[in-house]
Amino acid sequence: MVKSLHAYGFTADWINAWLAAIGTTVLCKEVRLGWEGDPVPHAVFEWDGETDLPDLITGRLPSVEKAAEFVIAELGQGIDEAAYRRAAETARRAADPTLAILTTDLGGGPAQNGYLPTGPFNVGVPRGETLFQRYARCLEGLGDGRTGAGRVAASLQGKAARIQANGLGFDYRRLAASVPGEAGKFVDPVVEVLAFYGLWLHPMGGDGRRPFQRGWVEAKAREDAFRWPVWQPRLDRWAIDALLDVVYRDAGNNGVEDHQRLHREWGLLGVTGLYAVMPFEPTGKSDPTRGYASRRLV
């Protein structure tokens, strides 16, 4: 039996929701993803089986205790080369992809200030909370059983209750006041948790001279430095991975003015649109606030 669900809460112009949508296909390998709607596309999921999608998702999510087995759970915000080597050995044995979303030793040259560089998705946060700690806090905020499934169902429809947390640290919608540093942050824990799995398709890499995070044109968060596509066909995680290879390669090698031409070529693969980041502008040099909004390119 093929089931489908329109996730009106997961809109393409919200980078966290886009990551959450592809993260759903990473967590649940039988789920396929496409995008529909105008002017702002939303995620449409398709899967085989009798189980409803909220129950399928919550059934695949680990407990906080089980998640603590991820190799990054033991790492601090700063990762030196010795810690990386130890973690990499564990990650290879356990086939654990989480280390790759944080850092790489393929950047070339010595570590800066004793630490390996991390990518734009691993933003700095108050009190030095690690990416894993941020993920685990949101995972705990989901609850379990029917509570968790109810939260997932509400989130998919854009009706989720937010919790006070910083989330993964780059959702611009978490900023609750005109002076962000002066107020608490509120996030949808479902989106944040699923976005963590979306990051698994965006590992750090390097060419021996510089490190980079997959999909980012530049190492630092600047306008249009990260561009993401939406597509109409229902694709599983492996097809999404292959499609991202094409789009990231072409988007990274061409300026924004070339995207109309590229869009016609990508259209043969089912791509219907392309978005790009617009980073939050700090209010001063001491403002640590980070967030990624978006604009549509094509």
C-alpha positions as CSV (number, residue, x, y, z in Angstrom):
1,M,0.0,0.0,0.0
2,V,1.4,3.4,-1.0
3,K,0.6,6.3,1.3
4,S,1.2,10.0,0.9
5,L,1.1,13.1,3.0
6,H,1.3,16.8,2.2
7,A,3.5,18.4,4.8
8,Y,2.3,22.0,4.5
9,G,4.5,23.0,7.5
10,F,7.7,22.0,5.7
11,T,8.1,24.8,3.2
12,A,10.9,25.1,0.8
13,D,11.8,28.7,1.7
14,W,12.7,27.6,5.3
15,I,16.1,26.0,5.2
16,N,15.5,24.1,8.5
17,A,12.3,22.6,7.1
18,W,14.0,21.7,3.8
19,L,16.8,19.9,5.8
20,A,14.1,18.3,7.9
21,A,12.3,17.0,4.8
22,I,15.4,15.3,3.4
23,G,16.3,14.2,6.9
24,T,13.0,12.3,7.0
25,T,14.2,10.2,4.0
26,V,17.5,9.6,5.7
27,L,15.9,8.5,9.0
28,C,13.1,6.5,7.1
29,K,14.7,4.9,4.0
30,E,11.4,3.8,2.6
31,V,10.1,7.4,2.5
32,R,10.2,9.4,-0.8
33,L,10.1,13.2,-1.1
34,G,8.9,15.7,-3.6
35,W,7.7,19.3,-3.6
36,E,4.5,20.9,-4.7
37,G,2.7,24.2,-4.4
38,D,2.9,27.7,-5.6
39,P,4.2,30.3,-4.9
40,V,6.0,28.5,-2.0
41,P,6.4,24.7,-2.4
42,H,5.8,22.4,0.5
43,A,7.1,18.8,1.1
44,V,5.1,15.9,-0.1
45,F,6.0,12.5,1.3
46,E,5.3,9.1,-0.1
47,W,6.0,5.7,1.4
48,D,5.0,2.0,1.3
49,G,3.2,0.4,4.2
50,E,0.3,0.8,6.7
51,T,2.1,2.9,9.3
52,D,1.3,6.7,9.3
53,L,4.3,8.9,8.8
54,P,4.3,10.5,12.3
55,D,4.4,7.0,13.8
56,L,7.0,5.9,11.3
57,I,9.3,8.8,12.2
58,T,8.9,8.4,16.0
59,G,9.5,4.7,15.7
60,R,12.9,5.4,14.0
61,L,14.1,8.1,16.3
62,P,16.5,6.9,19.0
63,S,16.1,7.6,22.7
64,V,18.3,10.3,24.1
65,E,20.4,7.5,25.8
66,K,20.8,5.6,22.5
67,A,21.6,8.9,20.6
68,A,24.5,9.4,23.1
69,E,26.3,6.5,21.3
70,F,26.9,8.8,18.3
71,V,30.6,9.5,18.1
72,I,30.1,13.3,18.3
73,A,28.4,13.0,21.7
74,E,31.8,12.9,23.3
75,L,33.3,15.8,21.4
76,G,33.5,19.4,22.5
77,Q,32.8,22.5,20.4
78,G,36.5,22.6,19.5
79,I,38.0,19.4,18.0
80,D,41.8,19.1,17.9
81,E,43.6,16.6,15.6
82,A,44.1,14.0,18.3
83,A,40.4,14.0,19.3
84,Y,39.5,13.8,15.6
85,R,41.7,10.8,15.0
86,R,40.2,8.9,18.0
87,A,36.7,9.8,16.9
88,A,37.4,8.9,13.2
89,E,38.5,5.4,14.2
90,T,35.3,4.9,16.2
91,A,33.2,6.3,13.4
92,R,34.7,4.0,10.8
93,R,34.1,0.9,13.0
94,A,30.5,1.9,13.8
95,A,29.7,3.3,10.3
96,D,28.7,6.5,12.1
97,P,28.3,9.5,9.8
98,T,27.9,12.2,12.4
99,L,31.6,13.1,12.7
100,A,31.6,14.2,9.1
101,I,29.0,16.8,9.6
102,L,31.3,18.6,12.0
103,T,34.8,18.6,10.6
104,T,37.4,17.0,8.4
105,D,41.1,16.5,8.3
106,L,41.2,17.0,4.5
107,G,41.5,20.7,4.6
108,G,45.3,20.8,4.3
109,G,47.8,22.6,6.6
110,P,47.9,22.6,10.4
111,A,44.9,23.1,12.6
112,Q,44.1,26.7,13.4
113,N,44.5,27.6,17.1
114,G,44.9,23.9,17.7
115,Y,41.4,23.0,16.4
116,L,40.2,21.7,13.1
117,P,37.7,24.0,11.3
118,T,34.0,23.2,11.3
119,G,31.5,24.2,8.7
120,P,28.7,26.8,8.4
121,F,26.1,24.5,9.8
122,N,28.0,24.1,13.0
123,V,27.5,27.7,14.2
124,G,28.7,29.0,17.5
125,V,26.2,29.2,20.3
126,P,26.0,30.6,23.8
127,R,27.6,28.5,26.6
128,G,29.5,26.5,24.1
129,E,26.8,23.9,23.6
130,T,27.8,21.3,21.0
131,L,25.8,20.4,18.0
132,F,25.0,17.1,19.6
133,Q,23.8,18.7,22.8
134,R,21.5,21.0,20.8
135,Y,20.1,18.0,18.9
136,A,19.7,15.9,22.1
137,R,17.8,18.7,23.8
138,C,15.3,18.9,21.0
139,L,15.1,15.1,20.9
140,E,14.2,15.1,24.5
141,G,11.6,17.9,23.9
142,L,9.7,15.6,21.5
143,G,8.6,13.2,24.2
144,D,7.9,9.6,23.4
145,G,5.0,7.3,22.2
146,R,1.8,9.1,21.3
147,T,3.1,12.4,22.6
148,G,6.0,12.4,20.1
149,A,3.8,11.2,17.2
150,G,1.4,14.0,18.0
151,R,4.2,16.6,17.9
152,V,5.4,15.2,14.6
153,A,1.9,15.3,13.1
154,A,1.4,18.9,14.2
155,S,4.9,19.9,12.9
156,L,4.2,18.5,9.5
157,Q,1.1,20.7,9.2
158,G,2.9,23.8,10.6
159,K,1.0,23.7,13.9
160,A,3.7,22.6,16.3
161,A,4.1,24.1,19.7
162,R,7.6,25.5,20.0
163,I,9.9,24.9,23.0
164,Q,12.4,27.4,24.4
165,A,15.7,26.2,23.0
166,N,18.4,27.3,20.6
167,G,17.8,24.3,18.4
168,L,20.7,23.5,16.0
169,G,21.5,27.2,16.2
170,F,20.8,28.5,12.7
171,D,16.9,28.8,12.4
172,Y,16.2,32.5,11.9
173,R,12.6,31.8,13.0
174,R,13.7,31.0,16.5
175,L,14.5,34.7,17.1
176,A,11.7,36.1,19.1
177,A,12.5,39.8,19.5
178,S,13.8,42.8,17.5
179,V,17.0,42.6,19.6
180,P,17.7,38.8,19.3
181,G,20.3,38.6,22.0
182,E,17.9,40.1,24.5
183,A,15.2,37.4,24.3
184,G,14.8,33.6,24.5
185,K,14.9,31.4,21.4
186,F,12.0,29.2,20.5
187,V,12.2,26.3,18.0
188,D,10.0,23.4,16.7
189,P,11.9,20.4,18.1
190,V,10.6,18.1,15.4
191,V,12.1,20.3,12.6
192,E,15.4,20.6,14.5
193,V,15.7,16.9,15.1
194,L,14.9,15.9,11.5
195,A,17.2,18.7,10.2
196,F,20.0,17.0,12.1
197,Y,19.5,14.0,9.8
198,G,19.4,16.2,6.8
199,L,22.9,17.4,7.7
200,W,24.1,13.8,7.2
201,L,23.8,14.5,3.4
202,H,26.0,17.6,4.0
203,P,29.4,16.3,5.3
204,M,32.6,18.2,5.6
205,G,35.2,17.5,3.0
206,G,38.4,19.0,1.6
207,D,40.7,19.2,-1.4
208,G,44.0,19.1,0.5
209,R,44.1,22.9,0.5
210,R,40.9,24.0,2.2
211,P,37.9,22.4,3.9
212,F,34.4,22.9,2.8
213,Q,30.9,21.7,3.7
214,R,28.9,20.0,1.0
215,G,26.6,22.5,-0.8
216,W,28.4,25.6,0.4
217,V,30.0,27.8,-2.2
218,E,32.0,29.6,0.4
219,A,33.3,28.4,3.8
220,K,31.6,31.3,5.6
221,A,27.9,32.2,5.6
222,R,27.4,34.9,3.1
223,E,24.4,35.7,0.9
224,D,23.8,33.0,-1.6
225,A,26.7,30.9,-0.3
226,F,24.4,27.9,0.1
227,R,21.8,27.1,-2.5
228,W,19.2,24.3,-2.3
229,P,16.8,22.8,-4.9
230,V,13.2,21.6,-4.8
231,W,11.9,18.9,-7.2
232,Q,8.6,17.4,-8.3
233,P,9.4,13.6,-8.6
234,R,9.2,11.5,-5.4
235,L,12.8,10.6,-4.6
236,D,14.3,8.4,-1.9
237,R,17.4,9.5,0.0
238,W,19.8,7.9,-2.6
239,A,18.2,9.7,-5.5
240,I,18.1,13.0,-3.5
241,D,21.8,12.5,-2.8
242,A,22.5,12.1,-6.6
243,L,20.4,15.1,-7.5
244,L,22.2,17.3,-4.9
245,D,25.5,16.3,-6.5
246,V,24.4,17.8,-9.8
247,V,22.8,20.9,-8.4
248,Y,25.6,21.7,-5.9
249,R,28.2,21.2,-8.6
250,D,26.5,23.5,-11.1
251,A,25.3,26.1,-8.6
252,G,28.8,26.3,-7.1
253,N,30.5,26.8,-10.5
254,N,28.1,29.4,-11.8
255,G,27.0,32.8,-10.7
256,V,23.4,33.6,-9.8
257,E,22.9,35.1,-13.2
258,D,23.4,31.7,-14.8
259,H,20.7,30.0,-12.8
260,Q,17.9,30.6,-15.3
261,R,19.9,28.6,-17.9
262,L,20.8,26.0,-15.4
263,H,17.1,25.7,-14.3
264,R,16.2,24.6,-17.7
265,E,18.8,21.9,-17.6
266,W,17.9,20.8,-14.1
267,G,14.3,20.7,-15.2
268,L,15.1,17.5,-17.1
269,L,15.8,16.0,-13.6
270,G,12.6,17.3,-12.2
271,V,14.0,20.4,-10.4
272,T,11.4,23.1,-10.1
273,G,13.1,25.8,-8.0
274,L,16.3,27.0,-6.3
275,Y,16.7,28.9,-3.0
276,A,19.7,30.5,-1.4
277,V,20.6,31.6,2.1
278,M,20.4,35.1,3.4
279,P,22.3,35.2,6.7
280,F,21.2,37.2,9.8
281,E,23.2,40.4,10.2
282,P,24.6,40.7,13.7
283,T,23.7,43.9,15.5
284,G,27.4,44.4,16.5
285,K,30.7,42.7,16.8
286,S,29.8,41.1,20.1
287,D,26.5,39.8,18.8
288,P,26.8,35.9,18.5
289,T,23.3,35.5,17.0
290,R,23.2,33.4,13.8
291,G,20.4,32.5,11.5
292,Y,19.8,31.7,7.8
293,A,16.7,33.1,6.0
294,S,16.3,32.6,2.3
295,R,15.4,34.1,-1.1
296,R,14.3,32.3,-4.2
297,L,16.7,32.4,-7.2
298,V,14.6,30.6,-9.8
